[in-house]
Amino acid sequence: MLTQGFTHAFTLTFNSKEDYGAYESHPNHLEYAAVFSPSIEKCVVLNFPTTPLKQTPAAAAT
């Protein structure tokens, strides 16, 4: 019930907003989207910032 028919997920992580912008407008990405978008019935896109966790000295030692 929670999947609502979704069967695949893609996770992408970028170092900066500029890197994401370069990916989004890159010719290879646009070509991929043009080929595969017609076969997608519905899509959910989530864009959210992340905050890297600072590693504690104890965690770094393991």
N, C-alpha and C positions, 0 to 999 in steps of 0.2 A: 504494500500500500504506500509506503514512503517513497518508493522509487518512481511512481507515476509513469512507469513504462521506460524509464531511462536505463540504458544498459552499459553505457560507456562514460568514462570521465577522463579528462585531460587536465593535468596540473602543470602550470608553467610558472617559473619564478624568475624575476628579473632583478638586476642589481639597482636599477633606478627607473624613474618614470620615463627618462629619455630612452633607455634601452627598450622599454615596452613600446614606446612610440616608434622606434626603429623597426621592431619586429612587426608591429601592426601594419606598417606601410611598406614592408619589404616585398619586392616583386614575387619572391617564392611563396610567401604567405598568401598574397593576393591570388596567385595562381591556384594554390591548394584550395582556398576558399571557393573560388569560382568553379572548380571541378566537383567538390564534395558537397557544397551547400545545397544544391538541388535535391540531394538524396536525404536530407535531414528534415524530419517532420517538425520537430520542436527542439529548442535548445535553451539552456539556462547558462548564462555567463555571470560569474561572480568575480568582481575586481575588488580587492581589498589590500590595504597596506599591511605589512608585517613589521614587527619589531624584533630584531635579533636578541636572543637572550645572552646575557653576559655569562660566560663560563666561570664557575667558581674554581679556586685553586684545587680543591679536593676532586672535583670532576675532571679537571685537566690531568690529574695524576693517574687516573684510571685508564 
